[in-house]
Amino acid sequence: MAKNSFRGSKHARAEANHNGDFGCTLKELRSLMELRGAEGLQRIQECYGDVQGLCSRLKTSPTDGLAAHPDDIARRKEEFGKNFIPPKKPKTFLQLVWEALQDVTLIILEIAAMISLGLSFYRPPDVEREHCGRAAGGVEDEGEAEAGWIEGAAILLSVICVVLVTAFNDWSKEKQFRGLQSRIEQEQRFTVVRGGQVVQIPVAEIVVGDVTQVKYGDLLPADGVLIQGNDLKIDESSLTGESDHVKKTLNKDPMLLSGTHVMEGSGKMLVTAVGVNSQTGIIFNLLGGGDDDADDDEKEEKERKKREKEEKRKEKERKKKEKKEKKEKKKDKKKNKLPKKEKSVLQGKLTKLAVQIGKAGLFMSAITVIILVVLFVVDTFWIQGLPWIKECTPIYIQFFVKFFIIGVTVLVVAVPEGLPLAVTISLAYSVKKMMKDNNLVRHLDACETMGNATAICSDKTGTLTMNRMTVVQAYIGERHYRKVPEPDLIPAKILDLLIMGISINCAYTTKIMTPEKDGGLPRQVGNKTECALLGFVLDLRRDYQSIRNEYPEEKFYKVYTFNSVRKSMSTVLRNYDGSFRMFSKGASEILLKKCCKILTASGEPRMFKPRDRDDLVKKVIEPMACEGLRTICLAYRDFPASEVMPDWDNEAEILTGLTCVCVVGIEDPVRPEVPDAIKKCQQAGITVRMVTGDNINTARAIATKCGILHPGDDFLCLEGKEFNRRIRNELGEIEQERIDKIWPKLRVLARSSPTDKHTLVKGIIDSTVIEQRQVVAVTGDGTNDGPALKKADVGFAMGIAGTDVAKEASDIILTDDNFTSIVKAVMWGRNVYDSISKFLQFQLTVNVVAVIVAFTGACITQDSPLKAVQMLWVNLIMDTFASLALATEPPTEALLLRKPYGRNKPLISRTMMKNILGHAVYQLTIIFTLLFAGEQIFDIDSGRNAPLHAPPSEHYTIVFNTFVMMQLFNEINARKIHGERNVFDGIFNNMIFCSIVFSTFVIQIVIVQFGGKPFSCVGLSIDQWLWCVFMGFGCLLWGQLISTIPTSRLKFLKTAGHGTQKEEIPEEELEEMEDLDEIDHAEMELRRGQVLWCRGLNRIQTQIRVVNAFRDSMSPYQGLETPESRSSIHNFMSHPEFRIEDSEPQIPLIDDTDQEDDVPTKRNSVPPLSTLPPIPSSLNQNNNAADQSFHYHKDLAKTALPPTPGSPLHSLETSL
């Protein structure tokens, strides 16, 4: 009651204060947060007395938080700002249209159309047309002459269509990104105390004066001051560049900053600055993130860019000098060069292919124009022997313009600018669908890379098992209970110690909640192992909450939080008589080594000798572990008041001489669907390895249940210690040759530290034992898994159990923490590859046919059989529509029946090449037969050698119509690329495909029957239509014939679409690559392809920029890597880039002495803020900027995605 009345009075006080002001201003708080460490503490003491004083000035309670009164919250938002960094405005549709109009080829076409349009209105005054040569003569009647403008107008119209489609695509993509982003933002929550209750609220709702709970793995969403902390260590490298963890205490350094990571411990923080006023927000504004200052900053921006360029130039010169010196040293090393993490391999192959095809198209179109002009000139002025008459000049120019338009059209058709579009669509579609399969993709590359995965290193807990832990066995008072004992069987003294130890020495954020549904299982919140222990307390019919209420966290004297090196957690309480009691829990084989006593059946301690320990391990712990149970030891130690005050920082001394209370066996059942999923992986040629911190017997038992190990297999199961012993030489250095002897057979790595995990992943990736480079996927949930997640080709973080740091280091987040979702990711990855190959097979057939037809037709008949407008329509079908239809095929189980493709597999296999050339032969035969003999077959007038503005002919309409029909039926053929016979298999599962094929057919009918002069078409009769469709249908029959020919017989066929091989890369580029952490193939290919000035590259670059933007905006906390997008703080801030030096001999191993050490990771440092103005250009040199991004978010218990209020998406328009 007393407590309630206090809350009532506090509430009233808050009401009363609505009109009064807060005790400190926004400016004061901002300047306070700019101070660090002792200076900040001094300012708090001078101005506010202490943190309690600051709380009362901000009208909040350090224990109960804000009163959660809506008016009060609104007032705080008004006074101190919202916890939100405003994004930049998106580009308008008109801006996107204008950008689409910048396309070189479209501009050429527009100019040509304008000239054609202008000249069509010109009438030579008196001169008879005949004087201007045969081609111009025999001209149309008056009506036809009037219609001469139609072709020019039609080209302009089709250009407008293309531009609108392009702009709409870009606009809808941006809209999707923003939609995804805002969804992510709404889902993101943080724990605060309001009205005495612990609640989770969206990050954007946090206000100044809130009291938030921070714990291991969190990313702080706002600036604040520490109120209470247990062993709190923060990684501030994202703001200060210092890689060492900073210890935060009330009396030394209580300042906590937004965007920094909690690496250890827990505590409570009073929020003092949010949004644009937090340290993150201030830097963000310095970089021009805010909207309002954008215009004023433009000049500064230009100057800054100049300075930057200058700096880059100097930097390059300096590097060149360094490189020369290094070169000599490098020569010896070059032989054993290790592979690097490669990005956008698929994108690189595609860009290279597109650039090559573009060059060929450019060549063909130039030749076409030259031949047409030469033929015309020779025919008119030499064969007919006509002089150049001044009055005829416009007519001749009209011819030249027409030839030019034909040339440009050949180019338009030849350049497959639909390629990058197909990739974008395919990846975007996959990403959308993968969300439904519980895969939240943060980097688009990961999607494609997963298709090539050859190894998966998976955690055990939560991924392979259900992460619903329960205590099922216990060893208490020298008795081994096979099931949880009744409370009256346990001596009262032991029971009290046990209940007290579990209740106090488990994080207070861990609780057991009532079930959501009646009759359901209780909900476990927080660390699952601790939940199992709390559940054990409830099974013993005791209440842990009453003990927690009696001993709030503020009463703890010292907490040693759990970390991967300690593998234990201890809490120290001070008793009234000045003595101390410490409760510990941890991995049984580690903690038992620290015990010198054990409680007997009577509840009295007796000596516990090493021999007794060995007996206990043999008789209790090993049998438990062999049943797949995780064993946890609970112990305590008393420090009498009479003794000298212990040195609490000397952990090795504190954590000895313990008294063992009990050992419990915790069961975590295997997920029922996992064995089947692992079997699928093994069929698909993917090796699954289990890497766990558990005991080796437990790990082996679970691995056997999952199907990772089979009885009688010749596979290795190692402990971390043994693994390290085998891979290190006498000096303690890791040797690749030693790893190579182990990893092919290794299936289980138990009792491993995060360092071991990283070493294993790196060892497998760098290995050259197998010809094909291994592509490794890794799962992780802890902060310390960061290094391994970053090193792996694809890192999977757990959406439910994962910490923010793990999520940030990952490429894909598993929203259900389930291994089967990884198998789905493999299916989607392979599907992306196949979808793009299908599109390529279709696209290249059309390209080859259209270019040859236009070229030969133009050379023989001096006019392209397919007119410019028709070509643009064909281009639209095969580029935009086909990429949509073929890129959205859903994956099938059959994808898992083949081995991974590998990095160097060409995009176009020999089977596909056979299909492309085979179909091209059929289509060319039909088209040329119709072109040169069509008039006899159909008994119609010939369309060849028609004069300049002749009306459309039935002959050429049939040619055009048959061409389109063949493409439509060939689109169905293109659905299969591995030589399957049934091309209709599963066609109705893809409604997008069916609807696109059907609608293309309908539009074609409309164009032919009613297109008239603009499309150069004449309505056809039913017979003629049936013949056209029949010839199109022939494609399917011909396809069956082609698939009968065995590919192995056709030795002359070459594959195409390889990435650039190492040998082909020039020396300078290789050197450049050596400085990069990752190689972005797409970027590299684009640079190499700069020579192609025409449409292809222009459009491809745009598309790739979109893909890059998409790739990075998929990750809520990744900034776009284009230099213009510096407005995003995510670019500037570098999140701890985990690096573990290979040559680091002292890696703390968990051995008998268990020396305490920080998590053994070294980190990249970032320039300190003092060097802000010239933003480090290195961040934007390649896609690394993405990986070093920094963000502003907080972990949430149940949702998948921790996002960014100041999202990088606003810089998306740089992509388009």
Disulfide bonds with the S-S distance in Angstrom:
Cys132-Cys392 1.77
